[in-house]
Each structure stands twice: as structure tokens, then as C-alpha cells.
């Protein structure tokens, strides 16, 4: 078997090992491959791993040996599943590997709006720790999270892990999901989307990108939220109408936005969120802890091993 990893740098910048692939056959690992060179790099390979490189009909037609395609993560929108199915190509992904890391990152973003740690440290560095009337800490944000309300929009595995972190700080946790909008479970109160928007001080998005959720967080959506509420998004950037969110930050309707994802990545220099007040953007890094990436490689190994033995991967997407 010949194996090609098209763009492995994000998953493994050098601190973990691809050696597990070698037991299955000849392996070539590329840090990054331009889309236009995908077919050339794949050549006569049997198995292909991709992070962002598009595997579509044109590539599959040029590389008839391909029998197995795997996403280097959970999302597989870069793979034309229909074209693969038509050619009998197995497609797998890696669900669940980054649950705790993404939940932790979302909570870190939330915490950053509750306490301006950099500002408080700056008081000391700048010699403003005086202890007299007018002491500078009064000018730096520090909000107690206990009894504040967080709303979780899309409460699957990541949302539930995030909920536990919020509960540990004494927060009231609301959630809504397509299949559950009432009742209580594990300390989470399920409500309708409308009630969640009206009550939450913080809203964290953990929903998939679908036709229903694309651009969902728009002017009308934000208008239903509490004044000064903060949004956190570690799901998919296109869930937000970025222009409307930027406007809401400028006019103060939103108190802040903590984002790990954007509709176009890397960030377009013209993206209005880059200049919006109280907006913190991290570079789609919530999944990148070493622990998460090591779990990812373990699942890649298990999927390919299953395919070699049985013709079917464990985490098949069809």
C-alpha cells in the first residue's frame, strides 16, 4: 500500500510521529500541498490523508488507485463524498478527539471577558499599585461568573464538556439543540432558542454548519439577545454573519465576541471583526493541543487498520 499525507503540518508540526503509517506501507508526508498539485502528489497512492486539500472528482479521476481517503480531523467538507462513493472509495474522519481541548478553549475565551488579567498585571508593571483612593483596579474589568447565565447553542459532546466547566464556576447553564428544547439533564436546563437568547449573559456556539445555521447569528438573532451579552464561537465561522456581529460590537449591543473560527481562514484583512471593539480572535487553534493531536493520530491508525483488515474504516462517513 502507498500512503500520502497531503498537508500534515497542522496536525504534526514535528512534535508527534507519523511512523504508525509505515506498518501499512510506503508513506510520504507533505507539510502542505496546493490544491492544484493534489493529483500530482497523490500519484498512484492507495490511501490519502487530507486536512484542507480538496479531494474531488477531478483528483479521483486522475488517481484511480485511491481506495481510501481520510480527513485529518472531524470535518470532511473538503472531500467529495458522493464522488468517492460512486468510485467505491472509503471515506473516514476522526470524531471526538478534541472535545476537551475545544471546550477548554471556549471557556478560556469566556474567562477572558470576565477578567482582564493582562490589565491587572499591567497595574503592577506600570507602578500603579498604590492602594490609595483612585486605585487603578477599578478601571479594569473583573466580573464574578457565579450566578451568571451561559447559554450553549448546540449541546453535543463539546457543549456538555463546556457546561461542566461553567458549572464548576457556579454559572447557570442553559442549552438548546435541535432535538431537545425542554427538561433538565446533568444540571443543564434545556430551553427554546428564543428563551436562551433572552436570558444568557454569555452564549457559546457548538453547533454544526448546516443550511439552517449558516449566517444564523445575524442582526435579527442578535436583537433577541440581552444587551451586553458576549458570544463565543469555536464551531464554524460561517455560523456568524460577521458584518452584523461587527456592527453589534461597535454599537454596544454585544459586549464582546471570542472567536476561534472565521468564515474565511486565514483571516481576510478586510474582515470587519478584525477592527471591531471587544473582539478576540484566535487562529482556529482550539483543537491543537498535543494531547488532542495524539488522540487524532490514534484514531487515524485505528481507522486505517480496520480498513486494511476488513475493507471498512471504523469512523466511516457513509
C-alpha positions as a Python dict, from the first residue, in 0.01 Angstrom:
ca = {
    (1, 'X'): (0, 0, 0),
    (2, 'X'): (117, 352, -82),
    (3, 'X'): (9, 625, 158),
    (4, 'X'): (21, 1004, 112),
    (5, 'X'): (-42, 1271, 376),
    (6, 'X'): (-110, 1586, 175),
    (7, 'X'): (-97, 1858, 440),
    (8, 'X'): (13, 1720, 770),
    (9, 'X'): (187, 2020, 927),
    (10, 'X'): (-114, 2148, 1123),
    (11, 'X'): (-166, 1807, 1283),
    (12, 'X'): (203, 1738, 1329),
    (13, 'X'): (445, 2032, 1322),
    (14, 'X'): (714, 1794, 1441),
    (15, 'X'): (624, 1707, 1800),
    (16, 'X'): (449, 1375, 1725),
    (17, 'X'): (523, 1095, 1479),
    (18, 'X'): (374, 962, 1157),
    (19, 'X'): (567, 636, 1196),
    (20, 'X'): (249, 438, 1269),
    (21, 'X'): (162, 464, 900),
    (22, 'X'): (475, 279, 794),
    (23, 'X'): (340, -56, 910),
    (24, 'X'): (77, -29, 641),
    (25, 'X'): (312, 53, 355),
    (26, 'X'): (528, 313, 182),
    (27, 'X'): (446, 653, 329),
    (28, 'X'): (508, 1009, 206),
    (29, 'X'): (420, 1302, 429),
    (30, 'X'): (393, 1659, 298),
    (31, 'X'): (357, 1960, 523),
    (32, 'X'): (139, 2138, 268),
    (33, 'X'): (14, 2067, -83),
    (34, 'X'): (-153, 2327, -310),
    (35, 'X'): (-489, 2211, -443),
    (36, 'X'): (-366, 2233, -799),
    (37, 'X'): (-89, 1982, -724),
    (38, 'X'): (-301, 1731, -533),
    (39, 'X'): (-331, 1475, -815),
    (40, 'X'): (41, 1501, -893),
    (41, 'X'): (139, 1443, -529),
    (42, 'X'): (-106, 1157, -480),
    (43, 'X'): (5, 979, -796),
    (44, 'X'): (-57, 606, -764),
    (45, 'X'): (-118, 611, -388),
    (46, 'X'): (-385, 385, -238),
    (47, 'X'): (-459, 586, 76),
    (48, 'X'): (-479, 965, 111),
    (49, 'X'): (-498, 1184, 421),
    (50, 'X'): (-609, 1547, 388),
    (51, 'X'): (-661, 1839, 619),
    (52, 'X'): (-762, 2115, 376),
    (53, 'X'): (-663, 1986, 31),
    (54, 'X'): (-974, 1924, -181),
    (55, 'X'): (-1033, 1567, -294),
    (56, 'X'): (-1295, 1589, -566),
    (57, 'X'): (-1393, 1423, -891),
    (58, 'X'): (-1101, 1571, -1084),
    (59, 'X'): (-843, 1436, -838),
    (60, 'X'): (-1011, 1096, -810),
    (61, 'X'): (-1029, 1065, -1187),
    (62, 'X'): (-657, 1139, -1218),
    (63, 'X'): (-568, 899, -934),
    (64, 'X'): (-762, 575, -997),
    (65, 'X'): (-558, 376, -742),
    (66, 'X'): (-709, 565, -448),
    (67, 'X'): (-916, 332, -232),
    (68, 'X'): (-920, 519, 98),
    (69, 'X'): (-948, 889, 185),
    (70, 'X'): (-935, 1022, 541),
    (71, 'X'): (-986, 1366, 684),
    (72, 'X'): (-720, 1473, 933),
    (73, 'X'): (-992, 1577, 1173),
    (74, 'X'): (-1367, 1572, 1224),
    (75, 'X'): (-1476, 1795, 935),
    (76, 'X'): (-1468, 1639, 589),
    (77, 'X'): (-1622, 1908, 370),
    (78, 'X'): (-1302, 1909, 160),
    (79, 'X'): (-1382, 1556, 43),
    (80, 'X'): (-1640, 1495, -228),
    (81, 'X'): (-1813, 1208, -51),
    (82, 'X'): (-2058, 1149, -338),
    (83, 'X'): (-1775, 1113, -591),
    (84, 'X'): (-1589, 878, -356),
    (85, 'X'): (-1898, 666, -301),
    (86, 'X'): (-1951, 635, -676),
    (87, 'X'): (-1596, 504, -716),
    (88, 'X'): (-1609, 273, -416),
    (89, 'X'): (-1356, 482, -221),
    (90, 'X'): (-1379, 452, 157),
    (91, 'X'): (-1403, 785, 342),
    (92, 'X'): (-1328, 824, 713),
    (93, 'X'): (-1297, 1107, 961),
    (94, 'X'): (-1184, 1149, 1323),
    (95, 'X'): (-1467, 1245, 1560),
    (96, 'X'): (-1431, 1327, 1927),
    (97, 'X'): (-1053, 1361, 1953),
    (98, 'X'): (-1054, 1730, 2053),
    (99, 'X'): (-1364, 1750, 2273),
    (100, 'X'): (-1186, 1857, 2592),
    (101, 'X'): (-942, 2090, 2418),
    (102, 'X'): (-1216, 2276, 2230),
    (103, 'X'): (-1434, 2301, 2542),
    (104, 'X'): (-1137, 2435, 2738),
    (105, 'X'): (-1056, 2691, 2469),
    (106, 'X'): (-1417, 2809, 2461),
    (107, 'X'): (-1411, 2852, 2839),
    (108, 'X'): (-1076, 3033, 2818),
    (109, 'X'): (-1234, 3281, 2576),
    (110, 'X'): (-1527, 3326, 2815),
    (111, 'X'): (-1289, 3384, 3107),
    (112, 'X'): (-1102, 3647, 2908),
    (113, 'X'): (-1418, 3860, 2909),
    (114, 'X'): (-1476, 3807, 3281),
    (115, 'X'): (-1129, 3913, 3395),
    (116, 'X'): (-876, 4134, 3220),
    (117, 'X'): (-570, 3952, 3354),
    (118, 'X'): (-333, 4143, 3128),
    (119, 'X'): (-478, 4473, 3251),
    (120, 'X'): (-447, 4374, 3615),
    (121, 'X'): (-85, 4265, 3565),
    (122, 'X'): (-23, 4594, 3386),
    (123, 'X'): (-117, 4786, 3700),
    (124, 'X'): (176, 4623, 3877),
    (125, 'X'): (422, 4657, 3587),
    (126, 'X'): (332, 5025, 3541),
    (127, 'X'): (381, 5108, 3909),
    (128, 'X'): (13, 5191, 3964),
    (129, 'X'): (-38, 4954, 4258),
    (130, 'X'): (-79, 5234, 4511),
    (131, 'X'): (-354, 5122, 4745),
    (132, 'X'): (-490, 5476, 4771),
    (133, 'X'): (-825, 5621, 4654),
    (134, 'X'): (-845, 5603, 4277),
    (135, 'X'): (-655, 5274, 4278),
    (136, 'X'): (-639, 5156, 3917),
    (137, 'X'): (-806, 4816, 3962),
    (138, 'X'): (-1141, 4995, 3949),
    (139, 'X'): (-1069, 5073, 3584),
    (140, 'X'): (-1000, 4710, 3488),
    (141, 'X'): (-1270, 4455, 3416),
    (142, 'X'): (-1320, 4181, 3677),
    (143, 'X'): (-1659, 4007, 3683),
    (144, 'X'): (-1760, 3720, 3908),
    (145, 'X'): (-1905, 3437, 3700),
    (146, 'X'): (-2102, 3271, 3980),
    (147, 'X'): (-2477, 3303, 3914),
    (148, 'X'): (-2423, 3443, 3565),
    (149, 'X'): (-2610, 3258, 3291),
    (150, 'X'): (-2438, 3087, 3000),
    (151, 'X'): (-2630, 2960, 2700),
    (152, 'X'): (-2499, 2671, 2491),
    (153, 'X'): (-2625, 2664, 2134),
    (154, 'X'): (-2582, 2306, 2020),
    (155, 'X'): (-2512, 2084, 2318),
    (156, 'X'): (-2333, 1771, 2198),
    (157, 'X'): (-2015, 1626, 2348),
    (158, 'X'): (-1818, 1953, 2334),
    (159, 'X'): (-2110, 2159, 2461),
    (160, 'X'): (-2160, 1924, 2755),
    (161, 'X'): (-1789, 1933, 2844),
    (162, 'X'): (-1802, 2314, 2828),
    (163, 'X'): (-2113, 2309, 3050),
    (164, 'X'): (-1926, 2122, 3324),
    (165, 'X'): (-1653, 2386, 3323),
    (166, 'X'): (-1913, 2662, 3357),
    (167, 'X'): (-2092, 2474, 3635),
    (168, 'X'): (-1763, 2446, 3826),
    (169, 'X'): (-1762, 2827, 3839),
    (170, 'X'): (-2117, 2840, 3970),
    (171, 'X'): (-2277, 2951, 3644),
    (172, 'X'): (-2636, 2873, 3550),
    (173, 'X'): (-2631, 2668, 3230),
    (174, 'X'): (-2899, 2682, 2961),
    (175, 'X'): (-2880, 2489, 2636),
    (176, 'X'): (-3075, 2436, 2320),
    (177, 'X'): (-3039, 2178, 2049),
    (178, 'X'): (-3247, 2072, 1757),
    (179, 'X'): (-3370, 1758, 1935),
    (180, 'X'): (-3407, 1899, 2288),
    (181, 'X'): (-3560, 2229, 2399),
    (182, 'X'): (-3705, 2142, 2739),
    (183, 'X'): (-3624, 1948, 3054),
    (184, 'X'): (-3312, 1922, 3268),
    (185, 'X'): (-3017, 1688, 3238),
    (186, 'X'): (-2683, 1685, 3425),
    (187, 'X'): (-2755, 2031, 3565),
    (188, 'X'): (-2824, 2175, 3220),
    (189, 'X'): (-3165, 2334, 3163),
    (190, 'X'): (-3284, 2291, 2804),
    (191, 'X'): (-3488, 2576, 2661),
    (192, 'X'): (-3603, 2710, 2326),
    (193, 'X'): (-3358, 2919, 2123),
    (194, 'X'): (-3567, 3227, 2194),
    (195, 'X'): (-3552, 3179, 2571),
    (196, 'X'): (-3180, 3111, 2560),
    (197, 'X'): (-3112, 3435, 2371),
    (198, 'X'): (-3326, 3637, 2611),
    (199, 'X'): (-3165, 3503, 2929),
    (200, 'X'): (-2798, 3431, 2861),
    (201, 'X'): (-2514, 3664, 2961),
    (202, 'X'): (-2277, 3452, 2751),
    (203, 'X'): (-2365, 3233, 2451),
    (204, 'X'): (-2126, 2967, 2325),
    (205, 'X'): (-2183, 2805, 1987),
    (206, 'X'): (-2115, 2433, 1948),
    (207, 'X'): (-2341, 2358, 1652),
    (208, 'X'): (-2254, 2213, 1310),
    (209, 'X'): (-2256, 2431, 999),
    (210, 'X'): (-2572, 2349, 805),
    (211, 'X'): (-2806, 2534, 572),
    (212, 'X'): (-3005, 2621, 884),
    (213, 'X'): (-2714, 2755, 1089),
    (214, 'X'): (-2515, 2932, 814),
    (215, 'X'): (-2527, 3305, 887),
    (216, 'X'): (-2767, 3235, 1175),
    (217, 'X'): (-2612, 3490, 1410),
    (218, 'X'): (-2732, 3796, 1222),
    (219, 'X'): (-2890, 4129, 1308),
    (220, 'X'): (-3229, 3976, 1396),
    (221, 'X'): (-3072, 3700, 1606),
    (222, 'X'): (-2858, 3948, 1800),
    (223, 'X'): (-3157, 4177, 1858),
    (224, 'X'): (-3317, 3900, 2065),
    (225, 'X'): (-3013, 3876, 2294),
    (226, 'X'): (-2958, 4057, 2623),
    (227, 'X'): (-2786, 4390, 2586),
    (228, 'X'): (-2414, 4350, 2651),
    (229, 'X'): (-2413, 3973, 2612),
    (230, 'X'): (-2092, 3803, 2495),
    (231, 'X'): (-2073, 3542, 2220),
    (232, 'X'): (-1816, 3263, 2198),
    (233, 'X'): (-1770, 3064, 1877),
    (234, 'X'): (-1546, 2759, 1844),
    (235, 'X'): (-1774, 2577, 1598),
    (236, 'X'): (-1766, 2711, 1242),
    (237, 'X'): (-1703, 3071, 1140),
    (238, 'X'): (-1985, 3086, 889),
    (239, 'X'): (-2242, 3041, 1169),
    (240, 'X'): (-2195, 3416, 1217),
    (241, 'X'): (-2293, 3695, 983),
    (242, 'X'): (-1963, 3866, 1051),
    (243, 'X'): (-2073, 4210, 934),
    (244, 'X'): (-2375, 4207, 1165),
    (245, 'X'): (-2167, 4086, 1459),
    (246, 'X'): (-1910, 4362, 1398),
    (247, 'X'): (-2188, 4622, 1387),
    (248, 'X'): (-2330, 4492, 1716),
    (249, 'X'): (-1988, 4519, 1879),
    (250, 'X'): (-1947, 4875, 1753),
    (251, 'X'): (-2288, 4991, 1874),
    (252, 'X'): (-2256, 4809, 2208),
    (253, 'X'): (-2544, 4565, 2166),
    (254, 'X'): (-2286, 4289, 2211),
    (255, 'X'): (-2044, 4321, 2499),
    (256, 'X'): (-1782, 4105, 2332),
    (257, 'X'): (-1704, 3823, 2091),
    (258, 'X'): (-1448, 3549, 2146),
    (259, 'X'): (-1388, 3363, 1821),
    (260, 'X'): (-1161, 3076, 1722),
    (261, 'X'): (-1309, 3044, 1373),
    (262, 'X'): (-1393, 3275, 1085),
    (263, 'X'): (-1592, 3226, 766),
    (264, 'X'): (-1271, 3267, 565),
    (265, 'X'): (-944, 3141, 710),
    (266, 'X'): (-680, 3270, 748),
    (267, 'X'): (-849, 3600, 827),
    (268, 'X'): (-927, 3829, 534),
    (269, 'X'): (-761, 4166, 606),
    (270, 'X'): (-1096, 4329, 520),
    (271, 'X'): (-1292, 4125, 774),
    (272, 'X'): (-1474, 4387, 987),
    (273, 'X'): (-1425, 4178, 1301),
    (274, 'X'): (-1051, 4247, 1296),
    (275, 'X'): (-1117, 4610, 1387),
    (276, 'X'): (-1430, 4564, 1596),
    (277, 'X'): (-1406, 4657, 1967),
    (278, 'X'): (-1404, 4384, 2232),
    (279, 'X'): (-1341, 4113, 1974),
    (280, 'X'): (-1082, 3845, 2044),
    (281, 'X'): (-989, 3612, 1758),
    (282, 'X'): (-762, 3310, 1791),
    (283, 'X'): (-627, 3124, 1483),
    (284, 'X'): (-856, 2817, 1476),
    (285, 'X'): (-637, 2665, 1743),
    (286, 'X'): (-886, 2511, 1986),
    (287, 'X'): (-812, 2159, 1860),
    (288, 'X'): (-433, 2188, 1854),
    (289, 'X'): (-324, 2074, 2200),
    (290, 'X'): (-66, 1797, 2176),
    (291, 'X'): (-296, 1569, 2373),
    (292, 'X'): (-576, 1614, 2120),
    (293, 'X'): (-346, 1564, 1823),
    (294, 'X'): (-207, 1242, 1971),
    (295, 'X'): (-562, 1111, 2009),
    (296, 'X'): (-626, 1211, 1648),
    (297, 'X'): (-330, 1003, 1527),
    (298, 'X'): (-450, 706, 1733),
    (299, 'X'): (-789, 720, 1558),
    (300, 'X'): (-624, 756, 1216),
    (301, 'X'): (-428, 441, 1295),
    (302, 'X'): (-739, 250, 1406),
    (303, 'X'): (-940, 360, 1103),
    (304, 'X'): (-674, 262, 850),
    (305, 'X'): (-601, -63, 1033),
    (306, 'X'): (-968, -156, 1020),
    (307, 'X'): (-983, -72, 650),
    (308, 'X'): (-677, -286, 574),
    (309, 'X'): (-823, -581, 764),
    (310, 'X'): (-1190, -558, 669),
    (311, 'X'): (-1226, -308, 386),
    (312, 'X'): (-1415, -75, 619),
    (313, 'X'): (-1288, 202, 844),
    (314, 'X'): (-1426, 243, 1196),
    (315, 'X'): (-1538, 605, 1151),
    (316, 'X'): (-1696, 586, 807),
    (317, 'X'): (-1881, 893, 688),
    (318, 'X'): (-2122, 696, 469),
}
